[in-house]
Amino acid sequence: MSQLTEAQRRAYVRKGGVSCLHCNSDQIEGGSFSADTGIVTQGIHCLECGHRWTDVYELVAVKED
């Protein structure tokens, strides 16, 4: 598969990561999370086309209970 453009990456993040980066299917599934010093990663794969990628989450705020 071809490399994603920066515009495609930004669009995926802006939409909240709810559809496949390549086929636009909403049939995506995430694996377990891995955390390290304010960064969390999660493997994602598309159940329609089989493409796999990694979502990266970053700590942006904290809220007290």
Secondary structure, DSSP 8 states (H G I E B T S, - for coil): -----HHHHHHHHHTTS-S-TTT--S-EEEEEEEEETTEEEEEEEETTT--EEEEEEE-------
